């Protein structure tokens, strides 16, 4: 069996992305059909801006949404690339179809009409599904795109900018909207941005290990050779003995923690280790392909 060409890899990656997007949007649509639409939850995002535009300038909602989505699609194409634009285009066409299907399947089924429960559970489902779509390298279009551009340009977390935009849109509807329902919508936005942040960070948190041992050279070499993880030697001095030595600093994934512990204990059972969780690590072996398996 021959090795995959670069073109085959790109096609395979694109198919995987589209599949994940379809799953995410399907979950999103059913979440809306079950928890949001039955309670007429106030909308944020593009629809929320369209409601403001209609109130302030008399622009039809459908016209505003269509124009705004085209503009945001252009922004995504320019800032985030062709693949992003293609997958977003898939999401744009698929979402209305699956939403109609979800509404038809759900029908008159009502799980709860408690607005607080609807706000919480819709927030959980929306945050999870949006996280899947964004993590796959696409968006649902519209107001999902500016946070992704801000993330690329200024490293602002997607969840933070998304929460800010949605909160401003909802507060902007206060003068002419149902204030109580807007407050419930703010709770929904708060929940889904928290869940979104957790989903986007899933798998990117790594473990920082500091190892103190007289056999630091042997341990450092073993980590590099057996785990293909880089090590950094740090100058240190004992607080009591004032003896100078070296400490080893390395970053491993969560599942590799037990392996590095076994390596260290095998070489020096008296070694001292400090373990911390770090938010994100970039570089070979994490965001780039490892050299060895």
Secondary structure as the mmCIF struct_conf table of DSSP 4:
data_model
#
loop_
_struct_conf.conf_type_id
_struct_conf.id
_struct_conf.beg_label_comp_id
_struct_conf.beg_label_asym_id
_struct_conf.beg_label_seq_id
_struct_conf.end_label_comp_id
_struct_conf.end_label_asym_id
_struct_conf.end_label_seq_id
HELX_LH_PP_P HELX_LH_PP_P1 UNK A 2 UNK A 5
HELX_RH_AL_P HELX_RH_AL_P1 UNK A 6 UNK A 31
HELX_RH_PI_P HELX_RH_PI_P1 UNK A 32 UNK A 36
HELX_RH_3T_P HELX_RH_3T_P1 UNK A 37 UNK A 39
TURN_TY1_P TURN_TY1_P1 UNK A 40 UNK A 40
HELX_LH_PP_P HELX_LH_PP_P2 UNK A 41 UNK A 43
HELX_RH_AL_P HELX_RH_AL_P2 UNK A 45 UNK A 57
HELX_RH_AL_P HELX_RH_AL_P3 UNK A 61 UNK A 80
HELX_RH_AL_P HELX_RH_AL_P4 UNK A 82 UNK A 106
TURN_TY1_P TURN_TY1_P2 UNK A 107 UNK A 108
BEND BEND1 UNK A 111 UNK A 111
HELX_RH_AL_P HELX_RH_AL_P5 UNK A 115 UNK A 135
TURN_TY1_P TURN_TY1_P3 UNK A 136 UNK A 137
BEND BEND2 UNK A 141 UNK A 141
TURN_TY1_P TURN_TY1_P4 UNK A 142 UNK A 143
HELX_RH_AL_P HELX_RH_AL_P6 UNK A 144 UNK A 154
HELX_RH_AL_P HELX_RH_AL_P7 UNK A 158 UNK A 172
TURN_TY1_P TURN_TY1_P5 UNK A 173 UNK A 176
BEND BEND3 UNK A 177 UNK A 177
HELX_RH_AL_P HELX_RH_AL_P8 UNK A 179 UNK A 201
TURN_TY1_P TURN_TY1_P6 UNK A 202 UNK A 204
STRN STRN1 UNK A 206 UNK A 212
TURN_TY1_P TURN_TY1_P7 UNK A 214 UNK A 215
HELX_RH_AL_P HELX_RH_AL_P9 UNK A 216 UNK A 227
STRN STRN2 UNK A 231 UNK A 237
TURN_TY1_P TURN_TY1_P8 UNK A 239 UNK A 241
STRN STRN3 UNK A 244 UNK A 252
HELX_RH_3T_P HELX_RH_3T_P2 UNK A 254 UNK A 256
HELX_RH_AL_P HELX_RH_AL_P10 UNK A 257 UNK A 267
TURN_TY1_P TURN_TY1_P9 UNK A 269 UNK A 270
STRN STRN4 UNK A 272 UNK A 278
BEND BEND4 UNK A 279 UNK A 279
BEND BEND5 UNK A 283 UNK A 283
STRN STRN5 UNK A 284 UNK A 284
TURN_TY1_P TURN_TY1_P10 UNK A 285 UNK A 287
STRN STRN6 UNK A 288 UNK A 288
BEND BEND6 UNK A 291 UNK A 291
#
